[in-house]
């Protein structure tokens, strides 16, 4: 198997795991579950996200892509920054349940946007026409 396929397989698998983990932690947050405090629940997402980003970097190098000159990649990076901020408000920083719920929805929306723009290579894939 070539390096590109390995990196892409790693990236996409880590994307799936990362999304599942984030959703799970969001549900646990809404339910006030003590599971959120378990050390494996706190550490595993960091490991998965490190693999996700390392594979993304590998893909950039392998495909010789400049994210600042490739609109769908630039959009993904901006969305990633928003996802991290909203994600941290959803799981940690949000003071009220309402703030955390809104932040969770925004983070999930940005995650879906990143998948959409990656699959279509179009930052405006959601616009008709
Ligand atoms: C949570 C964040 C991310 C998600 C949800 C995500 C999602 C995806 C998905 C679903 C694909 C596969 C697209 C396909 O099947 O062709 C993909 C590919 C890719 N992603 Fe990401 N990604 C994320 C972060 C990043 C970041 C930060 C970068 C680097 C700026 C990046 C760079 C790439 C590249 C270069 C490809 C391969 C494109 C190709 O094969 O031509 N991704 N991403």
Backbone and ligand atoms as CSV (ligand in chain L), in Angstrom:
chain,resi,resn,atom,element,x,y,z
A,1,UNK,N,N,0.849,-1.192,0.000
A,1,UNK,CA,C,0.000,0.000,0.000
A,1,UNK,C,C,0.890,1.250,0.000
A,2,UNK,N,N,0.527,2.268,-0.744
A,2,UNK,CA,C,1.415,3.426,-0.751
A,2,UNK,C,C,1.175,4.368,0.435
A,3,UNK,N,N,2.185,5.227,0.664
A,3,UNK,CA,C,2.158,6.104,1.837
A,3,UNK,C,C,0.930,6.992,1.876
A,4,UNK,N,N,0.505,7.446,0.693
A,4,UNK,CA,C,-0.668,8.330,0.632
A,4,UNK,C,C,-1.888,7.624,1.225
A,5,UNK,N,N,-2.078,6.350,0.793
A,5,UNK,CA,C,-3.265,5.627,1.276
A,5,UNK,C,C,-3.196,5.367,2.778
A,6,UNK,N,N,-1.960,5.094,3.281
A,6,UNK,CA,C,-1.796,4.868,4.726
A,6,UNK,C,C,-2.170,6.147,5.482
A,7,UNK,N,N,-1.620,7.284,5.016
A,7,UNK,CA,C,-1.883,8.564,5.698
A,7,UNK,C,C,-3.367,8.918,5.638
A,8,UNK,N,N,-3.961,8.705,4.464
A,8,UNK,CA,C,-5.370,9.064,4.322
A,8,UNK,C,C,-6.238,8.135,5.182
A,9,UNK,N,N,-5.863,6.834,5.196
A,9,UNK,CA,C,-6.614,5.892,6.035
A,9,UNK,C,C,-6.517,6.282,7.505
A,10,UNK,N,N,-5.314,6.662,7.930
A,10,UNK,CA,C,-5.110,7.093,9.324
A,10,UNK,C,C,-5.933,8.343,9.623
A,11,UNK,N,N,-5.841,9.323,8.695
A,11,UNK,CA,C,-6.540,10.596,8.891
A,11,UNK,C,C,-8.051,10.363,9.021
A,12,UNK,N,N,-8.593,9.617,8.062
A,12,UNK,CA,C,-10.052,9.429,8.048
A,12,UNK,C,C,-10.506,8.580,9.247
A,13,UNK,N,N,-9.704,7.558,9.626
A,13,UNK,CA,C,-10.088,6.746,10.802
A,13,UNK,C,C,-10.057,7.613,12.063
A,14,UNK,N,N,-9.015,8.459,12.165
A,14,UNK,CA,C,-8.915,9.317,13.344
A,14,UNK,C,C,-10.054,10.339,13.354
A,15,UNK,N,N,-10.466,10.808,12.168
A,15,UNK,CA,C,-11.600,11.742,12.077
A,15,UNK,C,C,-12.858,11.065,12.649
A,16,UNK,N,N,-13.082,9.805,12.230
A,16,UNK,CA,C,-14.282,9.087,12.696
A,16,UNK,C,C,-14.230,8.907,14.219
A,17,UNK,N,N,-13.070,8.443,14.727
A,17,UNK,CA,C,-12.932,8.220,16.174
A,17,UNK,C,C,-13.090,9.518,16.956
A,18,UNK,N,N,-12.476,10.579,16.412
A,18,UNK,CA,C,-12.514,11.871,17.086
A,18,UNK,C,C,-13.959,12.378,17.180
A,19,UNK,N,N,-14.704,12.229,16.064
A,19,UNK,CA,C,-16.095,12.678,16.045
A,19,UNK,C,C,-16.940,11.875,17.033
A,20,UNK,N,N,-16.754,10.546,17.044
A,20,UNK,CA,C,-17.533,9.689,17.945
A,20,UNK,C,C,-17.231,10.068,19.398
A,21,UNK,N,N,-15.948,10.269,19.688
A,21,UNK,CA,C,-15.536,10.620,21.049
A,21,UNK,C,C,-16.103,11.956,21.489
A,22,UNK,N,N,-16.063,12.922,20.560
A,22,UNK,CA,C,-16.553,14.259,20.922
A,22,UNK,C,C,-18.054,14.205,21.209
A,23,UNK,N,N,-18.786,13.470,20.345
A,23,UNK,CA,C,-20.232,13.343,20.519
A,23,UNK,C,C,-20.543,12.670,21.869
A,24,UNK,N,N,-19.809,11.596,22.154
A,24,UNK,CA,C,-20.006,10.868,23.418
A,24,UNK,C,C,-19.770,11.781,24.619
A,25,UNK,N,N,-18.660,12.522,24.567
A,25,UNK,CA,C,-18.352,13.412,25.689
A,25,UNK,C,C,-19.401,14.509,25.812
A,26,UNK,N,N,-19.940,14.946,24.631
A,26,UNK,CA,C,-20.998,15.956,24.663
A,26,UNK,C,C,-22.246,15.412,25.357
A,27,UNK,N,N,-22.609,14.176,25.030
A,27,UNK,CA,C,-23.787,13.548,25.652
A,27,UNK,C,C,-23.533,13.391,27.153
A,28,UNK,N,N,-22.343,12.951,27.525
A,28,UNK,CA,C,-22.015,12.776,28.952
A,28,UNK,C,C,-22.041,14.117,29.678
A,29,UNK,N,N,-21.587,15.174,28.975
A,29,UNK,CA,C,-21.618,16.500,29.586
A,29,UNK,C,C,-23.072,16.900,29.866
A,30,UNK,N,N,-23.962,16.696,28.856
A,30,UNK,CA,C,-25.365,17.090,29.031
A,30,UNK,C,C,-26.020,16.313,30.166
A,31,UNK,N,N,-25.581,15.066,30.356
A,31,UNK,CA,C,-26.177,14.246,31.414
A,31,UNK,C,C,-25.474,14.412,32.758
A,32,UNK,N,N,-24.408,15.227,32.763
A,32,UNK,CA,C,-23.645,15.421,33.996
A,32,UNK,C,C,-22.969,14.130,34.456
A,33,UNK,N,N,-22.541,13.303,33.486
A,33,UNK,CA,C,-21.974,11.999,33.839
A,33,UNK,C,C,-20.553,12.104,34.419
A,34,UNK,N,N,-20.292,11.269,35.417
A,34,UNK,CA,C,-18.965,11.241,36.052
A,34,UNK,C,C,-17.929,10.602,35.122
A,35,UNK,N,N,-18.414,9.933,34.068
A,35,UNK,CA,C,-17.490,9.292,33.108
A,35,UNK,C,C,-16.511,10.306,32.514
A,36,UNK,N,N,-16.971,11.564,32.411
A,36,UNK,CA,C,-16.130,12.620,31.828
A,36,UNK,C,C,-14.828,12.814,32.592
A,37,UNK,N,N,-14.836,12.469,33.871
A,37,UNK,CA,C,-13.642,12.697,34.694
A,37,UNK,C,C,-12.641,11.547,34.609
A,38,UNK,N,N,-13.043,10.402,33.999
A,38,UNK,CA,C,-12.120,9.262,33.918
A,38,UNK,C,C,-10.879,9.632,33.120
A,39,UNK,N,N,-9.728,9.138,33.564
A,39,UNK,CA,C,-8.507,9.586,32.893
A,39,UNK,C,C,-8.456,9.131,31.432
A,40,UNK,N,N,-8.987,7.923,31.132
A,40,UNK,CA,C,-8.920,7.480,29.723
A,40,UNK,C,C,-9.811,8.342,28.849
A,41,UNK,N,N,-10.911,8.855,29.401
A,41,UNK,CA,C,-11.820,9.712,28.628
A,41,UNK,C,C,-11.156,11.070,28.373
A,42,UNK,N,N,-10.286,11.468,29.300
A,42,UNK,CA,C,-9.604,12.752,29.125
A,42,UNK,C,C,-8.390,12.637,28.214
A,43,UNK,N,N,-7.727,11.465,28.238
A,43,UNK,CA,C,-6.460,11.331,27.494
A,43,UNK,C,C,-6.668,10.844,26.050
A,44,UNK,N,N,-7.578,9.848,25.865
A,44,UNK,CA,C,-7.738,9.255,24.527
A,44,UNK,C,C,-7.997,10.295,23.420
A,45,UNK,N,N,-8.888,11.284,23.640
A,45,UNK,CA,C,-9.112,12.254,22.551
A,45,UNK,C,C,-7.845,12.990,22.132
A,46,UNK,N,N,-6.952,13.252,23.101
A,46,UNK,CA,C,-5.702,13.936,22.729
A,46,UNK,C,C,-4.854,13.055,21.827
A,47,UNK,N,N,-4.822,11.759,22.141
A,47,UNK,CA,C,-4.036,10.826,21.321
A,47,UNK,C,C,-4.631,10.768,19.908
A,48,UNK,N,N,-5.960,10.600,19.847
A,48,UNK,CA,C,-6.638,10.490,18.544
A,48,UNK,C,C,-6.436,11.776,17.737
A,49,UNK,N,N,-6.594,12.929,18.388
A,49,UNK,CA,C,-6.477,14.198,17.665
A,49,UNK,C,C,-5.043,14.463,17.204
A,50,UNK,N,N,-4.071,13.958,17.986
A,50,UNK,CA,C,-2.679,14.105,17.556
A,50,UNK,C,C,-2.431,13.280,16.293
A,51,UNK,N,N,-2.975,12.046,16.259
A,51,UNK,CA,C,-2.836,11.200,15.062
A,51,UNK,C,C,-3.532,11.892,13.880
A,52,UNK,N,N,-4.735,12.429,14.140
A,52,UNK,CA,C,-5.515,13.098,13.083
A,52,UNK,C,C,-4.698,14.232,12.451
A,53,UNK,N,N,-4.122,15.077,13.305
A,53,UNK,CA,C,-3.399,16.239,12.787
A,53,UNK,C,C,-2.053,15.855,12.188
A,54,UNK,N,N,-1.398,14.849,12.787
A,54,UNK,CA,C,-0.109,14.406,12.226
A,54,UNK,C,C,-0.342,13.826,10.825
A,55,UNK,N,N,-1.404,13.036,10.671
A,55,UNK,CA,C,-1.699,12.460,9.353
A,55,UNK,C,C,-2.072,13.572,8.376
A,56,UNK,N,N,-2.801,14.604,8.872
A,56,UNK,CA,C,-3.157,15.740,8.001
A,56,UNK,C,C,-1.888,16.433,7.504
A,57,UNK,N,N,-0.929,16.634,8.436
A,57,UNK,CA,C,0.343,17.267,8.041
A,57,UNK,C,C,1.070,16.403,7.013
A,58,UNK,N,N,1.083,15.094,7.268
A,58,UNK,CA,C,1.717,14.150,6.332
A,58,UNK,C,C,1.088,14.240,4.951
A,59,UNK,N,N,-0.254,14.363,4.925
A,59,UNK,CA,C,-0.948,14.468,3.633
A,59,UNK,C,C,-0.562,15.754,2.914
A,60,UNK,N,N,-0.448,16.848,3.700
A,60,UNK,CA,C,-0.079,18.133,3.087
A,60,UNK,C,C,1.283,18.024,2.416
A,61,UNK,N,N,2.231,17.379,3.134
A,61,UNK,CA,C,3.586,17.245,2.598
A,61,UNK,C,C,3.566,16.333,1.367
A,62,UNK,N,N,2.910,15.202,1.523
A,62,UNK,CA,C,2.873,14.199,0.457
A,62,UNK,C,C,2.226,14.755,-0.824
A,63,UNK,N,N,1.120,15.500,-0.629
A,63,UNK,CA,C,0.398,16.022,-1.795
A,63,UNK,C,C,0.924,17.394,-2.215
A,64,UNK,N,N,1.929,17.891,-1.451
A,64,UNK,CA,C,2.506,19.207,-1.716
A,64,UNK,C,C,1.431,20.284,-1.809
A,65,UNK,N,N,0.560,20.292,-0.782
A,65,UNK,CA,C,-0.530,21.264,-0.766
A,65,UNK,C,C,-0.229,22.365,0.236
A,66,UNK,N,N,-0.503,23.601,-0.156
A,66,UNK,CA,C,-0.369,24.732,0.764
A,66,UNK,C,C,-1.786,25.098,1.238
A,67,UNK,N,N,-2.068,24.901,2.519
A,67,UNK,CA,C,-3.436,25.148,2.979
A,67,UNK,C,C,-3.884,26.586,2.787
A,68,UNK,N,N,-2.899,27.527,2.716
A,68,UNK,CA,C,-3.286,28.928,2.562
A,68,UNK,C,C,-3.559,29.285,1.104
A,69,UNK,N,N,-3.197,28.360,0.205
A,69,UNK,CA,C,-3.459,28.626,-1.212
A,69,UNK,C,C,-4.500,27.652,-1.761
A,70,UNK,N,N,-5.077,26.849,-0.876
A,70,UNK,CA,C,-6.074,25.854,-1.291
A,70,UNK,C,C,-7.349,26.148,-0.486
A,71,UNK,N,N,-8.351,26.769,-1.141
A,71,UNK,CA,C,-9.503,27.273,-0.379
A,71,UNK,C,C,-10.161,26.251,0.553
A,72,UNK,N,N,-10.366,25.003,0.109
A,72,UNK,CA,C,-11.078,24.074,0.997
A,72,UNK,C,C,-10.232,23.705,2.208
A,73,UNK,N,N,-8.883,23.734,2.045
A,73,UNK,CA,C,-8.020,23.440,3.198
A,73,UNK,C,C,-7.954,24.622,4.161
A,74,UNK,N,N,-7.894,25.834,3.581
A,74,UNK,CA,C,-7.901,27.038,4.420
A,74,UNK,C,C,-9.194,27.095,5.236
A,75,UNK,N,N,-10.311,26.773,4.568
A,75,UNK,CA,C,-11.613,26.785,5.255
A,75,UNK,C,C,-11.615,25.757,6.380
A,76,UNK,N,N,-10.982,24.607,6.112
A,76,UNK,CA,C,-10.922,23.548,7.128
A,76,UNK,C,C,-10.122,24.010,8.348
A,77,UNK,N,N,-9.019,24.719,8.083
A,77,UNK,CA,C,-8.197,25.199,9.205
A,77,UNK,C,C,-8.959,26.206,10.064
A,78,UNK,N,N,-9.694,27.133,9.388
A,78,UNK,CA,C,-10.474,28.122,10.140
A,78,UNK,C,C,-11.558,27.397,10.951
A,79,UNK,N,N,-12.221,26.434,10.284
A,79,UNK,CA,C,-13.277,25.672,10.975
A,79,UNK,C,C,-12.681,24.883,12.145
A,80,UNK,N,N,-11.447,24.389,11.957
A,80,UNK,CA,C,-10.788,23.621,13.029
A,80,UNK,C,C,-10.567,24.511,14.259
A,81,UNK,N,N,-10.132,25.760,14.001
A,81,UNK,CA,C,-9.914,26.686,15.126
A,81,UNK,C,C,-11.230,26.910,15.876
A,82,UNK,N,N,-12.321,27.118,15.111
A,82,UNK,CA,C,-13.632,27.321,15.737
A,82,UNK,C,C,-14.086,26.081,16.489
A,83,UNK,N,N,-13.820,24.921,15.904
A,83,UNK,CA,C,-14.212,23.652,16.538
A,83,UNK,C,C,-13.507,23.485,17.892
A,84,UNK,N,N,-12.230,23.865,17.930
A,84,UNK,CA,C,-11.467,23.735,19.184
A,84,UNK,C,C,-12.040,24.690,20.251
A,85,UNK,N,N,-12.312,25.945,19.824
A,85,UNK,CA,C,-12.840,26.930,20.782
A,85,UNK,C,C,-14.229,26.497,21.290
A,86,UNK,N,N,-15.150,26.204,20.354
A,86,UNK,CA,C,-16.503,25.815,20.769
A,86,UNK,C,C,-16.467,24.499,21.554
A,87,UNK,N,N,-15.572,23.596,21.117
A,87,UNK,CA,C,-15.463,22.312,21.818
A,87,UNK,C,C,-15.040,22.512,23.261
A,88,UNK,N,N,-14.120,23.454,23.490
A,88,UNK,CA,C,-13.668,23.642,24.870
A,88,UNK,C,C,-14.742,24.340,25.709
A,89,UNK,N,N,-15.562,25.204,25.070
A,89,UNK,CA,C,-16.691,25.793,25.809
A,89,UNK,C,C,-17.742,24.727,26.117
A,90,UNK,N,N,-17.934,23.796,25.148
A,90,UNK,CA,C,-18.951,22.752,25.350
A,90,UNK,C,C,-18.567,21.818,26.492
A,91,UNK,N,N,-17.290,21.460,26.575
A,91,UNK,CA,C,-16.903,20.421,27.537
A,91,UNK,C,C,-16.301,20.970,28.827
A,92,UNK,N,N,-15.823,22.212,28.800
A,92,UNK,CA,C,-15.118,22.720,29.981
A,92,UNK,C,C,-15.554,24.124,30.395
A,93,UNK,N,N,-15.320,25.076,29.472
A,93,UNK,CA,C,-15.420,26.485,29.862
A,93,UNK,C,C,-16.822,27.017,30.051
A,94,UNK,N,N,-17.804,26.444,29.314
A,94,UNK,CA,C,-19.171,26.974,29.402
A,94,UNK,C,C,-19.686,26.904,30.836
A,95,UNK,N,N,-20.219,28.028,31.327
A,95,UNK,CA,C,-20.629,28.043,32.740
A,95,UNK,C,C,-22.015,27.463,32.939
A,96,UNK,N,N,-22.904,27.742,31.971
A,96,UNK,CA,C,-24.259,27.206,32.154
A,96,UNK,C,C,-24.467,26.063,31.166
A,97,UNK,N,N,-25.483,25.254,31.476
A,97,UNK,CA,C,-25.816,24.127,30.608
A,97,UNK,C,C,-26.229,24.637,29.226
A,98,UNK,N,N,-26.926,25.793,29.233
A,98,UNK,CA,C,-27.377,26.375,27.965
A,98,UNK,C,C,-26.174,26.769,27.088
A,99,UNK,N,N,-25.193,27.457,27.684
A,99,UNK,CA,C,-23.992,27.852,26.931
A,99,UNK,C,C,-23.287,26.606,26.391
A,100,UNK,N,N,-23.167,25.596,27.256
A,100,UNK,CA,C,-22.453,24.374,26.832
A,100,UNK,C,C,-23.196,23.666,25.708
A,101,UNK,N,N,-24.545,23.670,25.778
A,101,UNK,CA,C,-25.330,22.995,24.734
A,101,UNK,C,C,-25.179,23.719,23.402
A,102,UNK,N,N,-25.235,25.071,23.439
A,102,UNK,CA,C,-25.107,25.833,22.188
A,102,UNK,C,C,-23.708,25.630,21.599
A,103,UNK,N,N,-22.686,25.656,22.478
A,103,UNK,CA,C,-21.307,25.453,22.012
A,103,UNK,C,C,-21.154,24.048,21.412
A,104,UNK,N,N,-21.820,23.061,22.023
A,104,UNK,CA,C,-21.740,21.688,21.511
A,104,UNK,C,C,-22.325,21.611,20.101
A,105,UNK,N,N,-23.484,22.244,19.913
A,105,UNK,CA,C,-24.123,22.228,18.589
A,105,UNK,C,C,-23.233,22.920,17.559
A,106,UNK,N,N,-22.652,24.073,17.937
A,106,UNK,CA,C,-21.786,24.814,17.015
A,106,UNK,C,C,-20.563,23.963,16.649
A,107,UNK,N,N,-19.962,23.295,17.649
A,107,UNK,CA,C,-18.772,22.470,17.389
A,107,UNK,C,C,-19.131,21.304,16.469
A,108,UNK,N,N,-20.284,20.670,16.710
A,108,UNK,CA,C,-20.682,19.538,15.860
A,108,UNK,C,C,-20.959,20.014,14.437
A,109,UNK,N,N,-21.557,21.216,14.330
A,109,UNK,CA,C,-21.821,21.779,13.004
A,109,UNK,C,C,-20.516,22.028,12.252
A,110,UNK,N,N,-19.506,22.552,12.949
A,110,UNK,CA,C,-18.215,22.817,12.306
A,110,UNK,C,C,-17.522,21.509,11.917
A,111,UNK,N,N,-17.684,20.492,12.755
A,111,UNK,CA,C,-17.084,19.186,12.438
A,111,UNK,C,C,-17.703,18.646,11.139
A,112,UNK,N,N,-19.042,18.742,11.048
A,112,UNK,CA,C,-19.739,18.274,9.840
A,112,UNK,C,C,-19.286,19.105,8.630
A,113,UNK,N,N,-19.092,20.427,8.852
A,113,UNK,CA,C,-18.640,21.301,7.765
A,113,UNK,C,C,-17.272,20.839,7.248
A,114,UNK,N,N,-16.360,20.477,8.193
A,114,UNK,CA,C,-15.019,20.036,7.774
A,114,UNK,C,C,-15.099,18.769,6.931
A,115,UNK,N,N,-16.000,17.853,7.302
A,115,UNK,CA,C,-16.149,16.632,6.509
A,115,UNK,C,C,-16.715,16.988,5.130
A,116,UNK,N,N,-17.718,17.878,5.125
A,116,UNK,CA,C,-18.337,18.272,3.861
A,116,UNK,C,C,-17.342,18.929,2.920
A,117,UNK,N,N,-16.534,19.842,3.456
A,117,UNK,CA,C,-15.589,20.553,2.584
A,117,UNK,C,C,-14.456,19.626,2.138
A,118,UNK,N,N,-14.104,18.631,2.975
A,118,UNK,CA,C,-13.063,17.667,2.575
A,118,UNK,C,C,-13.570,16.759,1.452
A,119,UNK,N,N,-14.831,16.336,1.560
A,119,UNK,CA,C,-15.357,15.402,0.560
A,119,UNK,C,C,-15.617,16.086,-0.776
A,120,UNK,N,N,-16.002,17.375,-0.738
A,120,UNK,CA,C,-16.365,18.062,-1.985
A,120,UNK,C,C,-15.224,18.929,-2.519
A,121,UNK,N,N,-14.190,19.174,-1.678
A,121,UNK,CA,C,-13.097,20.112,-2.009
A,121,UNK,C,C,-13.670,21.485,-2.333
A,122,UNK,N,N,-14.778,21.832,-1.670
A,122,UNK,CA,C,-15.441,23.103,-1.939
A,122,UNK,C,C,-15.872,23.718,-0.605
A,123,UNK,N,N,-15.303,24.898,-0.257
A,123,UNK,CA,C,-15.667,25.508,1.027
A,123,UNK,C,C,-17.131,25.937,1.080
A,124,UNK,N,N,-17.752,26.109,-0.094
A,124,UNK,CA,C,-19.158,26.559,-0.130
A,124,UNK,C,C,-20.078,25.459,-0.623
A,125,UNK,N,N,-19.712,24.213,-0.300
A,125,UNK,CA,C,-20.459,23.051,-0.814
A,125,UNK,C,C,-21.947,23.076,-0.452
A,126,UNK,N,N,-22.264,23.829,0.642
A,126,UNK,CA,C,-23.648,23.827,1.155
A,126,UNK,C,C,-24.560,24.791,0.393
A,127,UNK,N,N,-23.937,25.642,-0.470
A,127,UNK,CA,C,-24.763,26.591,-1.215
A,127,UNK,C,C,-25.382,25.892,-2.418
A,128,UNK,N,N,-26.635,26.201,-2.755
A,128,UNK,CA,C,-27.246,25.548,-3.910
A,128,UNK,C,C,-26.580,26.027,-5.203
A,129,UNK,N,N,-26.548,25.165,-6.173
A,129,UNK,CA,C,-26.064,25.517,-7.511
A,129,UNK,C,C,-24.652,25.365,-7.734
L,1,LIG,C1,C,-11.397,17.541,12.679
L,1,LIG,C2,C,-10.784,18.021,11.607
L,1,LIG,C3,C,-10.836,17.339,10.245
L,1,LIG,C4,C,-11.802,16.587,9.661
L,1,LIG,C5,C,-13.201,16.273,10.197
L,1,LIG,C6,C,-11.278,16.146,8.367
L,1,LIG,C7,C,-11.948,15.332,7.468
L,1,LIG,C8,C,-11.401,14.784,6.318
L,1,LIG,C9,C,-12.001,13.776,5.483
L,1,LIG,C10,C,-13.385,13.133,5.710
L,1,LIG,C11,C,-11.143,13.525,4.456
L,1,LIG,C12,C,-11.328,12.515,3.304
L,1,LIG,C13,C,-11.814,13.186,2.063
L,1,LIG,C14,C,-11.923,12.151,0.929
L,1,LIG,O1,O,-12.492,11.074,1.132
L,1,LIG,O2,O,-11.430,12.426,-0.139
L,1,LIG,C15,C,-9.990,14.364,4.640
L,1,LIG,C16,C,-8.900,14.408,3.805
L,1,LIG,C17,C,-7.870,15.301,3.924
L,1,LIG,N1,N,-7.688,16.225,4.948
L,1,LIG,FE1,FE,-8.815,16.399,6.611
L,1,LIG,N2,N,-10.015,16.658,8.211
L,1,LIG,C18,C,-9.721,17.400,9.330
L,1,LIG,C19,C,-8.592,18.137,9.566
L,1,LIG,C20,C,-7.639,18.403,8.609
L,1,LIG,C21,C,-6.610,19.401,8.709
L,1,LIG,C22,C,-6.385,20.340,9.903
L,1,LIG,C23,C,-5.901,19.349,7.560
L,1,LIG,C24,C,-4.710,20.205,7.175
L,1,LIG,C25,C,-4.856,21.490,6.946
L,1,LIG,C26,C,-6.478,18.324,6.706
L,1,LIG,C27,C,-6.021,17.948,5.472
L,1,LIG,C28,C,-6.551,16.946,4.683
L,1,LIG,C29,C,-5.973,16.485,3.425
L,1,LIG,C30,C,-4.706,17.052,2.761
L,1,LIG,C31,C,-6.801,15.446,2.957
L,1,LIG,C32,C,-6.564,14.563,1.726
L,1,LIG,C33,C,-7.096,15.164,0.477
L,1,LIG,C34,C,-6.828,14.249,-0.707
L,1,LIG,O3,O,-6.748,13.031,-0.564
L,1,LIG,O4,O,-6.699,14.774,-1.810
L,1,LIG,N3,N,-7.532,17.773,7.384
L,1,LIG,N4,N,-10.163,15.125,5.774
